[in-house]
Amino acid sequence: MSMLRTLNPRIPLWLGVPIFHIIILLILVCINSMLKGLIWKEIMMRVIIINDTYVNPILRV
């Protein structure tokens, strides 16, 4: 018998997954989201800095 099968077929399959696997998955999803946010902020900061250096000399004339 497979370890993924539960005795009651009405119980969802994910209830057979150990809780620490679910916790690790949630932690990895959170870390992934934070990294995406940090990378996006870094890209936007560089774009703002590049645009600021090119636009300001034109506006000052």
Secondary structure, DSSP 8 states (H G I E B T S, - for coil): --TT--SSTTS-GGGGS-HHHHHHHHHHHHHHHHHHHHHHHHHHHHHHHHHHHHHHHHHH-
